[in-house]
């Protein structure tokens, strides 16, 4: 799958989507026969499990709900809760089966309240009760239930179906006590939405039929409107209700990475054509990245307006350029993206692979949190990033294929080094590998929480 995607393997909207059940947008529902004074997002979720599974109660966040880990094909349904309770858990999988859940009551103008979370506190460099954790590509090929839902459905098609987006985004949260969800999508979704002939080929990644070769090609990069991606708005609204206050991270691709796919026509090891354009035709280069920045700003605003609590900019391949080239050819456009999100009031995360020499510049771009890959220790990253930034990372994803004793030792080292940062969100140095055992990720999540618990003020 595409390395640049956090899932493929990871706003003011004029669009008014309707629920699949015909309910108005912006509403919540209680699938019950009786009224209650409780807000729908305050209901405790009751899951019906249609698979052989084991139920465990997770420590860590103290959310206090049962989680279910299923070996394959898990389907679930809420009897009470958000509007998502009135939809399928996954395409063609599960309809309402309880006589108590046959009627949905619509409550207009209800928005889920964002509960305070360790993840958001860490992003803001505030005191936290423990180190929060989530994983890039936590929803992906490592999960058998993901593979089952995706069977026979292309990557980009799955990114345009709100019920599929919702189901896949929620899958890892049923297994791991992570502190945030990340929207299931792909960085080329907005490009496809504005008419670019891009597709994701299995085993290859994003492929563009007509690469950018000259100024005339810029005309194909029109502005992105909310109506171009109604499925994103609807999916985010469903997820905000389903997550019951747990943060949802929206995301988009960074300007260099998107430009690379458009110029190369697909994945590239060295990004030679892209860098040649950057060096040889600065005017066209800046015009291209300017249009990509506009599309990215719109895509992120759409997600935030629909309810995303944070955003991450994945400039996955920007580590291919030197610091000087980054400063002059990329930084102005990345800074523009982050500046445009400043008034949204949500944490902004910046991540790229192989960016050890760029970390200081990535912080200068305006992110609140700088993502660090596994090549640079976090305490060294602290020295390279300007004060006033939190860090995210940075366990090597390959470590999760090693024996548990090695995983435990390496994770503790990351936590120790992370304490030197003003704020730390535990993550991997890139996405979860497809070969990763989900049980190992569940165990790692609990370890991070247990090892990093801070005593409450006034207690020893």
C-alpha positions, 0 to 999 in steps of 0.5 A: 500500500501507499507509504504516503497514506497513514491508512492505505497500507493513515472547515466551513462547509456549504454542504449539508449531507443527509444521514443514510437513514434520511435524517437531517445533517448536524443532528444526533439520534437516540435509537430507543423507544423512550426519551431521556434527558441525557445528551446522546453522546453521554450514553454508554455504548453497548456493543453487540458482537457478531463474532467469536471474541474476547472482551477486556477492560482496558486501563489507561484512559479510564474511559470505562467502556468495554473494548472488544478484540476480535480475530476477524470480521467483527461487526458491532452496533450501538443500541443507543448513542449517536446517529451512527447507531442508525446505520450499518456497522459496515456495508451489508454486515449488520442491521438493527436487531433489537426491538428497542432500537427500531426508532431514531429520535432526531435532536436538531442542532446538537454537537458533540462536546469535546471532552478534555483529553491527554492527547490535546493537553500534550499537543498544547504542552499542558500537564498530562495524567500520562503520555497519550498514544496513537499510531499512524496507520492504526487502521490498516492492513494489520487488522483482519477486520480491516482486510475483510471490510476492504475486500473487493473495494478499492482504496479510493472507493472506500475513502468515499463511503461514509459508513466505510470510513466510519467503520475502519476509523473505529476498528483500532479503537475497539482493540487498543486504548489509544487516545485519538482516532485518525480519519481513514482516508488518503492524501490523494483524496482531494486531488481525485475530488478536483478531477485529477486522474489519480488512482491507487494501484495495489502494491504500487501506490498513487498513480497519475495518468497525466503527470504535471509537465508544464504551466498548462497542467496547472489548470487541472488543479482547481479549488476544492469545494466542500461539495466535492467531498461530502463523504468526508463531512458526513464521515467526520460528523458520524465519527465525532458522535461515535467517539463520544469526546475522544479526539478525531485527527484529520489530515492532508498531504504536504505540498512536496509529497503531493507535488511529487506524485503529480510530477513523477506520475507515481511513487519515486525513490529519489523524486528526481523529476520533482527536484528537477522542476524545483531547481529548473523552473522556480516559477512553475514550482511555486505556482504548483505548490501554491495551488496544492496549498490552497487545496490542502487548506480547504480539505483541512478546513472541511474536516475541522468544521465537521468536527475534527479536533486536530490535524496532521500534515503528512509531508511524507517524502519531504526528507528528500530535500536539503534544509536550504531547498526546504527553506526557499522552495517548500517552507513558504507554502507549508507555513501558509497552510498552518497559518490558515488553520491557526484561527481554527483553534485545533492542534496542528501536527507536522510529520515527514520521513527522514526529516532529521535535518529539517526538524527545526524548519518544520517547527518554524512552519507553524505546527504546534507538534513536530512529528519525529521519525525513528532515526533521531532520538527525541532528546536530540529532536528537542535540541533541533526544534525551537521552544514552544513545540510538542513532539510526537513519536518515535518508536521504529515500526520494525521494533514491533516485529521483535520479541516483547522484551525488546519492544518493552525496552525500546518503548521505555527509552522513547518515553524517557527521552520524550520527557525532555520535550515540552509535550510528548505524544507517543507514536511510531516513527512511521506507520504500523507495518502490515505484519504487525500483530494487533495484540502487540499494539494493544499491549504496547498501548497499555504499557505506555499508559502504565509507565507514564502515569503522573501523580496527581498534584498534592500526592507523592 
